[in-house]
Amino acid sequence: MRDIKLSESQPKQRLLAAAEQLFAEKGFESVAVRDVTQLAKANVAAVNYHFGSRDRLVALVVARYLAPFNQERLDRLDVLERRAPSKVVPIEEIIHALIRPLVGMVGKTELSEALFCKLLGRILALPEEALSAEVVEQMKVSNNRFMRAIGKVLPTVPQEDLQWRMHFLVGSLVHLLTHQDWLRSLSNGTSGSPALEVMLGRFVRFAAAGLREGVEIEVSAPTGPQALFDF
């Protein structure tokens, strides 16, 4: 990504760009070192020379995307909580903070919007054992911060249930990012090809409803003349 400063040689940059494209298109497990070097037009030993191993190349790609994504999530949540220190932040705004960094990050990568979404979706779907200890800690910090924020909005939802709802939310986000092409095929094109902004707007409404499921929402009683009639 353009905003992550790396003192890389041109061959190393080409390998990194090739790896990101292939990981987005095919998934991490399906891409071999030879695939990366062929796309980058490099010697088959170039990955080990520049990165040390395939695993270190994967770790670098993951960190380049997850680190800024998680940091901006937390920064946005900080802003929301500073604006309303004595109030509960609306759940839609919390979800926006959780996913909104996607929009800004698209412009900082060489990937197309579609490939960027696929790559980040695949990264978010990686199991804990595939991540570095540093990245795992970042994910835990982010999860705990957002759990506390949502818990304030939904204080009657037990912590265990709330954690599962957050898990379902993240799973839905991964599916949204990774399987847009599959949805268009399943729907014979009726799902359209909406921009990322539109998809995320739909996602926020869906996720907010899921998090609130079973929670009574207080509705203010009507005032004025209309309060006298049951329309």
CYANA upper distance limits for C-alpha pairs under 8 A (distance plus 0.5 A):
  1 MET  CA     64 ARG  CA      7.32
  1 MET  CA     65 TYR  CA      8.14
  1 MET  CA    108 LYS  CA      5.97
  1 MET  CA    109 THR  CA      4.96
  1 MET  CA    110 GLU  CA      7.41
  2 ARG  CA    108 LYS  CA      5.64
  2 ARG  CA    109 THR  CA      6.44
  2 ARG  CA    110 GLU  CA      8.33
  3 ASP  CA    108 LYS  CA      6.88
  4 ILE  CA     64 ARG  CA      7.47
  8 GLU  CA     12 LYS  CA      6.42
  8 GLU  CA     13 GLN  CA      6.61
  9 SER  CA     13 GLN  CA      6.74
 10 GLN  CA     14 ARG  CA      6.69
 11 PRO  CA     15 LEU  CA      6.79
 11 PRO  CA     40 ALA  CA      8.41
 11 PRO  CA     42 ALA  CA      7.95
 12 LYS  CA     16 LEU  CA      6.68
 12 LYS  CA     50 HIS  CA      6.76
 13 GLN  CA     17 ALA  CA      6.60
 14 ARG  CA     18 ALA  CA      6.54
 14 ARG  CA     40 ALA  CA      5.99
 15 LEU  CA     19 ALA  CA      6.55
 15 LEU  CA     36 VAL  CA      6.95
 15 LEU  CA     37 THR  CA      7.10
 15 LEU  CA     40 ALA  CA      5.85
 15 LEU  CA     42 ALA  CA      8.18
 15 LEU  CA     47 VAL  CA      7.77
 16 LEU  CA     20 GLU  CA      6.71
 16 LEU  CA     57 LEU  CA      8.16
 16 LEU  CA     61 VAL  CA      8.08
 17 ALA  CA     21 GLN  CA      6.77
 17 ALA  CA     40 ALA  CA      8.43
 17 ALA  CA    110 GLU  CA      8.23
 18 ALA  CA     22 LEU  CA      6.68
 18 ALA  CA     36 VAL  CA      6.20
 18 ALA  CA     37 THR  CA      8.33
 18 ALA  CA     39 LEU  CA      6.43
 18 ALA  CA     40 ALA  CA      6.14
 19 ALA  CA     23 PHE  CA      6.41
 19 ALA  CA     36 VAL  CA      5.96
 20 GLU  CA     24 ALA  CA      6.57
 20 GLU  CA     61 VAL  CA      7.31
 20 GLU  CA    119 LEU  CA      7.74
 21 GLN  CA     25 GLU  CA      6.71
 21 GLN  CA    111 LEU  CA      7.53
 21 GLN  CA    115 LEU  CA      7.55
 21 GLN  CA    119 LEU  CA      8.42
 22 LEU  CA     26 LYS  CA      6.30
 22 LEU  CA     27 GLY  CA      7.73
 22 LEU  CA     31 VAL  CA      7.15
 22 LEU  CA     35 ASP  CA      8.46
 22 LEU  CA     36 VAL  CA      7.77
 23 PHE  CA     27 GLY  CA      5.10
 23 PHE  CA     28 PHE  CA      5.56
 23 PHE  CA     30 SER  CA      8.43
 23 PHE  CA     31 VAL  CA      7.08
 23 PHE  CA    119 LEU  CA      6.95
 24 ALA  CA     28 PHE  CA      8.43
 24 ALA  CA    115 LEU  CA      6.16
 24 ALA  CA    116 PHE  CA      7.56
 24 ALA  CA    118 LYS  CA      5.72
 24 ALA  CA    119 LEU  CA      4.57
 24 ALA  CA    120 LEU  CA      8.35
 24 ALA  CA    122 ARG  CA      7.67
 25 GLU  CA    115 LEU  CA      7.34
 25 GLU  CA    118 LYS  CA      7.66
 25 GLU  CA    119 LEU  CA      8.09
 26 LYS  CA     30 SER  CA      6.42
 26 LYS  CA     31 VAL  CA      7.24
 27 GLY  CA     31 VAL  CA      7.35
 27 GLY  CA    119 LEU  CA      8.36
 27 GLY  CA    122 ARG  CA      7.10
 28 PHE  CA     58 VAL  CA      8.23
 28 PHE  CA    122 ARG  CA      8.27
 31 VAL  CA     35 ASP  CA      6.71
 31 VAL  CA     36 VAL  CA      7.91
 32 ALA  CA     36 VAL  CA      7.26
 33 VAL  CA     37 THR  CA      6.86
 33 VAL  CA     44 VAL  CA      7.73
 33 VAL  CA     47 VAL  CA      7.39
 33 VAL  CA     54 ARG  CA      7.03
 34 ARG  CA     38 GLN  CA      6.47
 34 ARG  CA     44 VAL  CA      6.34
 35 ASP  CA     39 LEU  CA      6.79
 36 VAL  CA     40 ALA  CA      6.63
 37 THR  CA     41 LYS  CA      6.23
 37 THR  CA     42 ALA  CA      5.32
 37 THR  CA     43 ASN  CA      6.68
 37 THR  CA     44 VAL  CA      6.08
 37 THR  CA     46 ALA  CA      7.53
 37 THR  CA     47 VAL  CA      7.74
 38 GLN  CA     42 ALA  CA      6.75
 38 GLN  CA     43 ASN  CA      8.36
 38 GLN  CA     44 VAL  CA      8.15
 42 ALA  CA     46 ALA  CA      6.87
 45 ALA  CA     49 TYR  CA      6.77
 46 ALA  CA     50 HIS  CA      6.51
 47 VAL  CA     51 PHE  CA      6.11
 47 VAL  CA     52 GLY  CA      7.37
 47 VAL  CA     53 SER  CA      6.92
 47 VAL  CA     54 ARG  CA      7.21
 47 VAL  CA     57 LEU  CA      8.06
 48 ASN  CA     52 GLY  CA      4.81
 48 ASN  CA     53 SER  CA      5.16
 48 ASN  CA     54 ARG  CA      7.45
 49 TYR  CA     53 SER  CA      8.47
 51 PHE  CA     56 ARG  CA      6.50
 51 PHE  CA     57 LEU  CA      6.21
 52 GLY  CA     56 ARG  CA      6.89
 52 GLY  CA     57 LEU  CA      8.28
 53 SER  CA     57 LEU  CA      6.96
 54 ARG  CA     58 VAL  CA      6.80
 55 ASP  CA     59 ALA  CA      6.65
 56 ARG  CA     60 LEU  CA      6.64
 57 LEU  CA     61 VAL  CA      6.88
 58 VAL  CA     62 VAL  CA      6.70
 59 ALA  CA     63 ALA  CA      6.60
 59 ALA  CA    131 LEU  CA      7.56
 59 ALA  CA    132 SER  CA      7.58
 60 LEU  CA     64 ARG  CA      6.54
 61 VAL  CA     65 TYR  CA      7.09
 62 VAL  CA     66 LEU  CA      6.40
 62 VAL  CA    123 ILE  CA      6.77
 62 VAL  CA    131 LEU  CA      8.43
 63 ALA  CA     67 ALA  CA      5.89
 63 ALA  CA    135 VAL  CA      7.46
 64 ARG  CA     68 PRO  CA      7.63
 65 TYR  CA     69 PHE  CA      6.74
 65 TYR  CA    120 LEU  CA      7.56
 66 LEU  CA     70 ASN  CA      6.43
 66 LEU  CA    120 LEU  CA      8.42
 66 LEU  CA    123 ILE  CA      8.23
 66 LEU  CA    135 VAL  CA      8.01
 67 ALA  CA     71 GLN  CA      6.67
 67 ALA  CA    135 VAL  CA      7.79
 67 ALA  CA    138 GLN  CA      8.03
 68 PRO  CA     72 GLU  CA      6.54
 69 PHE  CA     73 ARG  CA      6.79
 69 PHE  CA    101 PRO  CA      6.51
 69 PHE  CA    102 LEU  CA      7.79
 69 PHE  CA    105 MET  CA      8.24
 70 ASN  CA     74 LEU  CA      6.89
 70 ASN  CA    138 GLN  CA      7.47
 70 ASN  CA    139 MET  CA      7.68
 70 ASN  CA    142 SER  CA      7.05
 71 GLN  CA     75 ASP  CA      6.65
 72 GLU  CA     76 ARG  CA      6.54
 72 GLU  CA    101 PRO  CA      6.63
 73 ARG  CA     77 LEU  CA      6.80
 73 ARG  CA     97 ALA  CA      6.01
 73 ARG  CA     98 LEU  CA      5.78
 73 ARG  CA     99 ILE  CA      7.77
 73 ARG  CA    100 ARG  CA      8.14
 73 ARG  CA    101 PRO  CA      7.01
 73 ARG  CA    142 SER  CA      8.07
 74 LEU  CA     78 ASP  CA      6.58
 74 LEU  CA     97 ALA  CA      8.26
 74 LEU  CA    142 SER  CA      7.15
 74 LEU  CA    145 ARG  CA      8.22
 75 ASP  CA     79 VAL  CA      6.89
 76 ARG  CA     80 LEU  CA      6.88
 76 ARG  CA     97 ALA  CA      5.84
 77 LEU  CA     81 GLU  CA      6.71
 77 LEU  CA     94 ILE  CA      7.33
 77 LEU  CA     97 ALA  CA      6.36
 77 LEU  CA     98 LEU  CA      8.39
 77 LEU  CA    146 PHE  CA      8.41
 78 ASP  CA     82 ARG  CA      6.62
 79 VAL  CA     83 ARG  CA      6.72
 80 LEU  CA     84 ALA  CA      7.05
 80 LEU  CA     89 VAL  CA      7.40
 80 LEU  CA     93 GLU  CA      8.35
 80 LEU  CA     94 ILE  CA      8.37
 81 GLU  CA     85 PRO  CA      5.99
 81 GLU  CA     89 VAL  CA      7.45
 84 ALA  CA     88 VAL  CA      7.61
 84 ALA  CA     89 VAL  CA      7.29
 88 VAL  CA    152 LYS  CA      6.96
 88 VAL  CA    153 VAL  CA      6.45
 89 VAL  CA     93 GLU  CA      7.39
 89 VAL  CA     94 ILE  CA      7.44
 89 VAL  CA    149 ALA  CA      8.13
 89 VAL  CA    153 VAL  CA      7.54
 90 PRO  CA     94 ILE  CA      7.13
 90 PRO  CA    153 VAL  CA      7.64
 91 ILE  CA     95 ILE  CA      6.81
 91 ILE  CA    150 ILE  CA      7.13
 91 ILE  CA    153 VAL  CA      7.10
 91 ILE  CA    208 ALA  CA      6.97
 92 GLU  CA     96 HIS  CA      6.66
 92 GLU  CA    204 VAL  CA      6.81
 92 GLU  CA    205 ARG  CA      7.88
 92 GLU  CA    208 ALA  CA      6.54
 93 GLU  CA     97 ALA  CA      6.75
 94 ILE  CA     98 LEU  CA      6.82
 94 ILE  CA    146 PHE  CA      8.07
 94 ILE  CA    149 ALA  CA      7.93
 94 ILE  CA    150 ILE  CA      7.82
 95 ILE  CA     99 ILE  CA      6.85
 95 ILE  CA    204 VAL  CA      6.77
 95 ILE  CA    207 ALA  CA      8.16
 95 ILE  CA    208 ALA  CA      7.98
 96 HIS  CA    100 ARG  CA      5.68
 96 HIS  CA    204 VAL  CA      7.31
 97 ALA  CA    101 PRO  CA      7.85
 98 LEU  CA    146 PHE  CA      8.30
 99 ILE  CA    200 LEU  CA      8.15
100 ARG  CA    104 GLY  CA      8.09
100 ARG  CA    200 LEU  CA      8.36
101 PRO  CA    105 MET  CA      6.66
102 LEU  CA    106 VAL  CA      6.92
103 VAL  CA    107 GLY  CA      8.13
103 VAL  CA    196 LEU  CA      7.55
103 VAL  CA    197 GLU  CA      7.56
104 GLY  CA    108 LYS  CA      7.75
105 MET  CA    109 THR  CA      7.33
106 VAL  CA    111 LEU  CA      8.17
106 VAL  CA    112 SER  CA      8.20
106 VAL  CA    113 GLU  CA      6.57
106 VAL  CA    116 PHE  CA      7.08
109 THR  CA    116 PHE  CA      8.14
111 LEU  CA    115 LEU  CA      6.35
111 LEU  CA    116 PHE  CA      6.04
112 SER  CA    116 PHE  CA      6.47
113 GLU  CA    117 CYS  CA      6.68
113 GLU  CA    196 LEU  CA      8.26
114 ALA  CA    118 LYS  CA      6.87
115 LEU  CA    119 LEU  CA      6.58
116 PHE  CA    120 LEU  CA      6.69
117 CYS  CA    121 GLY  CA      6.48
117 CYS  CA    177 LEU  CA      5.35
117 CYS  CA    178 THR  CA      6.95
118 LYS  CA    122 ARG  CA      6.62
118 LYS  CA    177 LEU  CA      5.93
118 LYS  CA    178 THR  CA      4.90
118 LYS  CA    179 HIS  CA      8.03
119 LEU  CA    123 ILE  CA      6.68
119 LEU  CA    178 THR  CA      8.02
120 LEU  CA    124 LEU  CA      6.62
120 LEU  CA    177 LEU  CA      7.79
121 GLY  CA    125 ALA  CA      6.74
121 GLY  CA    173 LEU  CA      7.98
121 GLY  CA    174 VAL  CA      5.14
121 GLY  CA    175 HIS  CA      7.62
121 GLY  CA    176 LEU  CA      8.35
121 GLY  CA    177 LEU  CA      5.55
121 GLY  CA    178 THR  CA      5.66
122 ARG  CA    126 LEU  CA      7.00
122 ARG  CA    174 VAL  CA      7.67
122 ARG  CA    178 THR  CA      7.16
124 LEU  CA    174 VAL  CA      6.99
125 ALA  CA    171 GLY  CA      8.41
125 ALA  CA    174 VAL  CA      6.96
126 LEU  CA    130 ALA  CA      6.74
126 LEU  CA    131 LEU  CA      7.85
127 PRO  CA    131 LEU  CA      7.62
128 GLU  CA    136 VAL  CA      7.20
131 LEU  CA    135 VAL  CA      6.66
131 LEU  CA    136 VAL  CA      6.78
132 SER  CA    136 VAL  CA      6.74
133 ALA  CA    137 GLU  CA      6.70
134 GLU  CA    138 GLN  CA      6.82
135 VAL  CA    139 MET  CA      6.74
136 VAL  CA    140 LYS  CA      6.75
137 GLU  CA    141 VAL  CA      6.68
138 GLN  CA    142 SER  CA      6.73
139 MET  CA    143 ASN  CA      6.55
140 LYS  CA    144 ASN  CA      6.56
141 VAL  CA    145 ARG  CA      6.69
142 SER  CA    146 PHE  CA      6.75
143 ASN  CA    147 MET  CA      6.45
144 ASN  CA    148 ARG  CA      6.72
145 ARG  CA    149 ALA  CA      6.88
146 PHE  CA    150 ILE  CA      6.56
147 MET  CA    151 GLY  CA      6.34
147 MET  CA    162 LEU  CA      8.19
147 MET  CA    163 GLN  CA      7.75
147 MET  CA    166 MET  CA      8.20
148 ARG  CA    152 LYS  CA      6.88
149 ALA  CA    153 VAL  CA      7.39
150 ILE  CA    154 LEU  CA      6.68
151 GLY  CA    155 PRO  CA      5.82
151 GLY  CA    157 VAL  CA      8.01
151 GLY  CA    159 GLN  CA      8.15
151 GLY  CA    162 LEU  CA      7.98
154 LEU  CA    212 ARG  CA      7.78
154 LEU  CA    215 VAL  CA      8.08
156 THR  CA    215 VAL  CA      8.09
157 VAL  CA    161 ASP  CA      7.06
157 VAL  CA    162 LEU  CA      6.63
157 VAL  CA    215 VAL  CA      8.21
158 PRO  CA    162 LEU  CA      6.59
159 GLN  CA    163 GLN  CA      6.54
160 GLU  CA    164 TRP  CA      7.02
161 ASP  CA    165 ARG  CA      6.78
162 LEU  CA    166 MET  CA      6.75
162 LEU  CA    211 LEU  CA      8.04
163 GLN  CA    167 HIS  CA      6.71
164 TRP  CA    168 PHE  CA      6.69
165 ARG  CA    169 LEU  CA      6.66
165 ARG  CA    210 GLY  CA      7.74
165 ARG  CA    211 LEU  CA      6.46
166 MET  CA    170 VAL  CA      6.77
166 MET  CA    211 LEU  CA      8.04
167 HIS  CA    171 GLY  CA      6.66
168 PHE  CA    172 SER  CA      6.60
169 LEU  CA    173 LEU  CA      6.80
169 LEU  CA    207 ALA  CA      6.64
169 LEU  CA    210 GLY  CA      8.46
170 VAL  CA    174 VAL  CA      6.71
171 GLY  CA    175 HIS  CA      6.75
172 SER  CA    176 LEU  CA      6.57
173 LEU  CA    177 LEU  CA      6.70
173 LEU  CA    203 PHE  CA      8.28
174 VAL  CA    178 THR  CA      6.53
175 HIS  CA    179 HIS  CA      6.16
176 LEU  CA    180 GLN  CA      6.78
179 HIS  CA    183 LEU  CA      6.88
180 GLN  CA    184 ARG  CA      6.93
181 ASP  CA    185 SER  CA      6.85
182 TRP  CA    186 LEU  CA      6.58
183 LEU  CA    187 SER  CA      6.49
183 LEU  CA    191 SER  CA      7.45
184 ARG  CA    188 ASN  CA      6.37
184 ARG  CA    189 GLY  CA      5.16
184 ARG  CA    190 THR  CA      7.36
184 ARG  CA    191 SER  CA      6.17
184 ARG  CA    192 GLY  CA      7.25
184 ARG  CA    193 SER  CA      8.31
185 SER  CA    189 GLY  CA      6.73
187 SER  CA    191 SER  CA      6.57
194 PRO  CA    198 VAL  CA      6.44
194 PRO  CA    199 MET  CA      6.80
195 ALA  CA    199 MET  CA      6.93
196 LEU  CA    200 LEU  CA      6.59
197 GLU  CA    201 GLY  CA      6.75
198 VAL  CA    202 ARG  CA      6.93
199 MET  CA    203 PHE  CA      6.66
200 LEU  CA    204 VAL  CA      6.62
201 GLY  CA    205 ARG  CA      7.16
202 ARG  CA    206 PHE  CA      6.84
203 PHE  CA    207 ALA  CA      6.41
204 VAL  CA    208 ALA  CA      6.45
205 ARG  CA    209 ALA  CA      6.80
206 PHE  CA    210 GLY  CA      6.83
207 ALA  CA    211 LEU  CA      6.65
208 ALA  CA    212 ARG  CA      6.63
209 ALA  CA    213 GLU  CA      6.55
221 ALA  CA    227 ALA  CA      8.45
222 PRO  CA    226 GLN  CA      7.51
222 PRO  CA    227 ALA  CA      5.75
223 THR  CA    227 ALA  CA      5.78
224 GLY  CA    228 LEU  CA      8.34
225 PRO  CA    229 PHE  CA      8.26
226 GLN  CA    230 ASP  CA      8.46
